[in-house]
């Protein structure tokens, strides 16, 4: 079962590497986050990525950098005629931070990707897709040979990756990642996610949200699924549980108080939902080191 919080077990490894994964059917997107950094590169496919309450199109050349504990969802519309093919890898940012320090520009960019606030780390690298695929193919050969986790090989992989991103930004006044793809007309789902961000700690009433959108509750539910690949209920649950994890990790509030703070006044129900989505009780989560 997929969990909202997915702890990547490195087991003394430095990188968790999945190269050129191809899916042609039964791809179910879901909201989740990790304790480490995740890099996703799209070779081909179509669908949506939701991160930072914004939606982005999946297409060839898109690169997504998900920060530790950053809530995100990937939904791909797949079929034999339109497969979803991507490379994904997970890294411990503390290790990469140390390895990239001798290279100031690339280290600064990596720090921005890892710790930057108020923008999504999303790049459209369509015109550099062939270069990116060469980088990943070359590293995969190194990884398969058994030396992919050596400091030199990891440094070279991220040196090349950061160089591509810096090259894209050179000559521009803003090195930040791209804006949401629909900058001209914000998607309905993004307005809804912003409203949920302001009200997730309250009882969520779809009629109130629908009134705010000047649409019917059934229509906003349909729109949200069309634009993100998941339901409003799934998103609300994911946002609440992520906040619960943060409060469990950073405060001494009781489980009952945390449940009330995130919109679950019934503590038994809160514990039930938390265990279902995270795979352990709130107290077990608080005690463990992730």
C-alpha positions as a printed NumPy array, in Angstrom:
array([[  0.   ,   0.   ,   0.   ],
       [  1.243,   3.48 ,  -0.884],
       [  1.83 ,   5.766,   2.107],
       [  1.789,   9.544,   2.28 ],
       [  5.179,   9.49 ,   3.972],
       [  7.587,   7.161,   2.197],
       [ 10.86 ,   6.783,   4.041],
       [ 13.589,   5.9  ,   1.554],
       [ 15.765,   3.256,   3.197],
       [ 19.271,   3.926,   1.918],
       [ 20.733,   1.063,   4.   ],
       [ 24.256,   2.532,   3.837],
       [ 23.738,   3.564,   0.225],
       [ 24.276,   7.138,  -0.913],
       [ 21.852,   7.182,  -3.846],
       [ 18.674,   5.278,  -4.689],
       [ 18.726,   5.054,  -8.493],
       [ 15.862,   4.052, -10.854],
       [ 16.809,   4.506, -14.496],
       [ 14.468,   4.684, -17.487],
       [ 11.342,   3.237, -15.854],
       [  8.617,   2.639, -18.437],
       [  4.927,   2.268, -17.564],
       [  2.19 ,   1.58 , -20.115],
       [ -0.83 ,   0.93 , -17.878],
       [ -2.251,   1.174, -14.369],
       [ -0.339,   4.216, -13.138],
       [ -2.065,   5.638, -10.081],
       [ -0.815,   8.981,  -8.857],
       [ -0.835,   9.689,  -5.126],
       [  0.354,  12.384,  -2.753],
       [  3.499,  11.641,  -0.765],
       [  6.786,  12.991,   0.519],
       [ 10.204,  11.65 ,   1.511],
       [ 12.872,  12.51 ,   4.055],
       [ 15.391,  13.022,   1.248],
       [ 15.626,  14.842,  -2.092],
       [ 13.952,  13.305,  -5.141],
       [ 14.891,  14.174,  -8.735],
       [ 12.484,  13.19 , -11.513],
       [ 13.305,  13.507, -15.215],
       [ 10.643,  12.775, -17.835],
       [ 11.776,  10.997, -21.021],
       [  8.243,  10.781, -22.425],
       [  4.675,  10.894, -21.209],
       [  1.796,  13.164, -20.385],
       [ -0.036,  14.005, -17.188],
       [  0.292,  16.344, -14.223],
       [  2.637,  17.034, -11.324],
       [  1.241,  18.862,  -8.285],
       [  3.753,  20.615,  -6.015],
       [  3.563,  23.798,  -3.932],
       [ -0.18 ,  24.061,  -4.703],
       [  0.565,  24.409,  -8.414],
       [  0.201,  22.037, -11.351],
       [  2.703,  21.364, -14.109],
       [  2.436,  19.332, -17.294],
       [  4.358,  16.101, -17.717],
       [  6.172,  16.015, -21.028],
       [  9.56 ,  15.15 , -22.452],
       [ 12.406,  17.139, -20.909],
       [ 10.666,  18.169, -17.682],
       [ 12.843,  17.944, -14.567],
       [ 11.347,  18.117, -11.065],
       [ 13.384,  18.512,  -7.881],
       [ 11.344,  17.615,  -4.795],
       [ 12.713,  18.822,  -1.482],
       [ 12.712,  16.715,   1.702],
       [  9.178,  16.46 ,   3.126],
       [  7.736,  18.451,   0.211],
       [  4.215,  17.255,  -0.573],
       [  3.876,  16.303,  -4.234],
       [  1.873,  14.134,  -6.569],
       [  2.666,  12.701,  -9.998],
       [ -0.231,  11.602, -12.187],
       [  0.395,  10.176, -15.65 ],
       [ -2.206,   9.358, -18.273],
       [ -0.689,   6.15 , -19.642],
       [ -1.506,   3.627, -22.345],
       [  0.538,   1.438, -24.72 ],
       [  0.347,   4.311, -27.21 ],
       [  1.338,   6.939, -24.625],
       [  3.726,   5.361, -22.091],
       [  5.214,   7.224, -19.154],
       [  8.986,   6.879, -19.082],
       [ 11.111,   8.552, -16.441],
       [ 14.329,   8.39 , -14.436],
       [ 14.045,   8.921, -10.675],
       [ 16.742,   9.08 ,  -8.041],
       [ 16.839,   9.912,  -4.347],
       [ 19.835,  11.408,  -2.529],
       [ 20.756,  12.581,   0.939],
       [ 21.163,  16.383,   0.525],
       [ 23.764,  16.575,   3.3  ],
       [ 26.072,  14.299,   1.336],
       [ 25.635,  16.19 ,  -1.927],
       [ 26.08 ,  19.493,  -0.108],
       [ 29.494,  18.32 ,   1.085],
       [ 30.568,  16.928,  -2.3  ],
       [ 29.634,  20.095,  -4.232],
       [ 31.285,  22.608,  -1.886],
       [ 34.475,  22.868,  -3.993],
       [ 32.305,  24.213,  -6.85 ],
       [ 30.725,  27.475,  -5.586],
       [ 28.241,  28.159,  -8.406],
       [ 26.932,  24.605,  -8.547],
       [ 26.863,  24.355,  -4.77 ],
       [ 24.811,  27.561,  -4.56 ],
       [ 22.331,  26.205,  -7.109],
       [ 22.024,  22.884,  -5.295],
       [ 21.404,  24.716,  -2.009],
       [ 18.657,  26.737,  -3.704],
       [ 17.051,  23.554,  -5.013],
       [ 17.337,  21.839,  -1.651],
       [ 16.327,  24.696,   0.648],
       [ 14.698,  27.346,  -1.555],
       [ 11.304,  28.665,  -0.511],
       [  8.208,  30.017,  -2.226],
       [  8.786,  28.487,  -5.648],
       [  8.689,  25.026,  -7.167],
       [ 11.937,  23.553,  -8.449],
       [ 10.704,  22.744, -11.957],
       [ 12.684,  23.051, -15.184],
       [ 11.703,  22.657, -18.825],
       [ 14.809,  21.092, -20.422],
       [ 13.264,  20.027, -23.712],
       [ 16.104,  21.539, -25.734],
       [ 18.636,  19.811, -23.482],
       [ 16.806,  16.49 , -23.25 ],
       [ 19.368,  14.634, -25.366],
       [ 22.179,  15.91 , -23.158],
       [ 20.298,  14.95 , -19.993],
       [ 19.632,  11.47 , -21.343],
       [ 23.315,  11.063, -22.208],
       [ 24.242,  12.096, -18.657],
       [ 21.841,   9.581, -17.137],
       [ 22.783,   6.788, -19.552],
       [ 26.471,   7.3  , -18.798],
       [ 25.893,   7.354, -15.048],
       [ 23.676,   4.274, -15.25 ],
       [ 26.534,   2.359, -16.866],
       [ 28.763,   3.487, -14.014],
       [ 26.115,   2.537, -11.454],
       [ 25.675,  -0.919, -12.976],
       [ 29.432,  -1.447, -12.829],
       [ 29.292,  -1.047,  -9.053],
       [ 31.105,   2.27 ,  -8.588],
       [ 28.15 ,   4.648,  -8.958],
       [ 28.188,   5.53 ,  -5.251],
       [ 31.819,   6.572,  -5.215],
       [ 32.275,  10.221,  -4.255],
       [ 33.894,  11.027,  -7.593],
       [ 31.075,   9.513,  -9.664],
       [ 28.309,  11.121,  -7.604],
       [ 30.054,  14.474,  -7.739],
       [ 30.438,  14.183, -11.515],
       [ 26.733,  13.289, -11.937],
       [ 25.553,  16.316,  -9.96 ],
       [ 28.243,  18.562, -11.441],
       [ 26.841,  17.786, -14.908],
       [ 23.233,  18.152, -13.76 ],
       [ 23.856,  21.516, -12.086],
       [ 25.837,  22.642, -15.16 ],
       [ 22.821,  21.962, -17.396],
       [ 20.572,  23.999, -15.135],
       [ 23.095,  26.836, -14.922],
       [ 23.519,  26.783, -18.705],
       [ 19.772,  27.168, -19.119],
       [ 19.867,  30.253, -16.905],
       [ 22.962,  31.943, -18.323],
       [ 22.18 ,  35.216, -20.052],
       [ 18.906,  35.557, -18.132],
       [ 18.34 ,  37.848, -15.19 ],
       [ 16.478,  35.179, -13.186],
       [ 17.996,  31.782, -12.466],
       [ 14.898,  30.555, -10.683],
       [ 13.026,  27.57 , -12.138],
       [ 10.127,  28.015, -14.509],
       [  6.79 ,  29.418, -13.481],
       [  3.639,  27.256, -13.598],
       [  2.861,  26.317, -17.183],
       [ -0.494,  28.082, -17.131],
       [  0.71 ,  31.513, -16.058],
       [ -1.905,  33.248, -18.224],
       [ -4.897,  31.491, -16.647],
       [ -4.416,  29.792, -13.308],
       [ -6.075,  26.398, -13.12 ],
       [ -9.173,  26.005, -10.975],
       [ -7.413,  23.336,  -8.924],
       [ -4.7  ,  25.833,  -7.952],
       [ -7.312,  28.26 ,  -6.606],
       [ -8.856,  25.35 ,  -4.693],
       [ -5.502,  24.253,  -3.249],
       [ -4.824,  27.805,  -2.106],
       [ -8.223,  27.93 ,  -0.373],
       [ -7.545,  24.552,   1.262],
       [ -4.162,  25.845,   2.442],
       [ -5.943,  28.596,   4.33 ],
       [ -8.721,  26.374,   5.718],
       [ -7.436,  22.779,   6.046],
       [ -7.353,  23.097,   9.848],
       [-11.112,  23.735,   9.807],
       [-14.002,  21.494,   8.838],
       [-13.812,  21.419,   5.04 ],
       [-17.174,  22.228,   3.49 ],
       [-17.303,  21.704,  -0.266],
       [-20.356,  23.948,  -0.546],
       [-18.391,  26.856,   0.941],
       [-15.466,  26.163,  -1.388],
       [-17.865,  25.905,  -4.346],
       [-19.423,  29.228,  -3.404],
       [-15.973,  30.786,  -3.244],
       [-15.319,  29.444,  -6.761],
       [-18.812,  30.453,  -7.993],
       [-19.344,  26.861,  -9.164],
       [-21.323,  23.852,  -7.957],
       [-19.746,  21.393,  -5.493],
       [-20.098,  18.505,  -7.954],
       [-18.402,  20.525, -10.692],
       [-15.411,  21.583,  -8.565],
       [-14.932,  17.953,  -7.521],
       [-14.893,  16.912, -11.165],
       [-12.535,  19.736, -12.129],
       [-10.076,  18.893,  -9.368],
       [ -9.854,  15.271, -10.486],
       [ -9.452,  16.294, -14.128],
       [ -6.653,  18.748, -13.368],
       [ -4.713,  16.82 , -10.716],
       [ -5.678,  13.156, -11.097],
       [ -6.954,  12.871,  -7.516],
       [ -9.887,  13.955,  -5.395],
       [-10.216,  17.007,  -3.152],
       [-10.591,  14.641,  -0.196],
       [ -7.262,  12.962,  -0.976],
       [ -5.541,  16.329,  -1.183],
       [ -7.051,  17.596,   2.083],
       [ -6.007,  14.398,   3.859],
       [ -2.474,  14.634,   2.484],
       [ -2.137,  18.284,   3.531],
       [ -3.473,  17.628,   7.023],
       [ -1.278,  14.597,   7.653],
       [  1.805,  16.431,   6.412],
       [  1.099,  19.196,   8.925],
       [  0.574,  16.583,  11.617],
       [  3.995,  15.087,  10.86 ],
       [  5.602,  18.509,  11.116],
       [  3.945,  19.211,  14.466],
       [  4.856,  15.774,  15.806],
       [  8.462,  16.375,  14.807],
       [  8.854,  19.987,  15.953],
       [  6.52 ,  20.469,  18.94 ],
       [  5.527,  18.784,  22.188],
       [  1.806,  19.154,  21.512],
       [ -0.243,  16.106,  22.432],
       [ -1.733,  13.861,  19.767],
       [ -5.168,  15.197,  20.67 ],
       [ -4.029,  18.819,  20.296],
       [ -2.396,  18.117,  16.944],
       [ -5.548,  16.422,  15.675],
       [ -7.582,  19.491,  16.615],
       [ -5.021,  21.795,  14.979],
       [ -5.309,  20.046,  11.619],
       [ -9.078,  19.59 ,  11.446],
       [ -9.577,  16.245,  13.231],
       [-11.232,  17.053,  16.586],
       [-11.953,  13.351,  17.133],
       [ -8.567,  12.005,  18.274],
       [ -9.473,   8.364,  17.639],
       [-10.358,   9.173,  14.03 ],
       [ -7.178,  11.222,  13.641],
       [ -5.049,   8.298,  14.848],
       [ -6.907,   5.947,  12.513],
       [ -6.353,   8.18 ,   9.461],
       [ -2.719,   8.85 ,  10.378],
       [ -1.904,   5.156,  10.745],
       [ -3.589,   4.344,   7.445],
       [ -1.68 ,   7.018,   5.538],
       [  1.722,   6.95 ,   7.254],
       [  1.887,   3.303,   8.297],
       [  2.31 ,   3.935,  12.024],
       [  0.576,   5.763,  14.857],
       [  1.355,   9.428,  15.611],
       [  3.308,   8.442,  18.739],
       [  5.338,   5.868,  16.811],
       [  6.142,   8.537,  14.22 ],
       [  7.23 ,  10.973,  16.945],
       [  9.553,   8.416,  18.534],
       [ 11.25 ,   7.242,  15.366],
       [ 14.109,   9.01 ,  13.607],
       [ 13.304,   9.526,   9.916]])
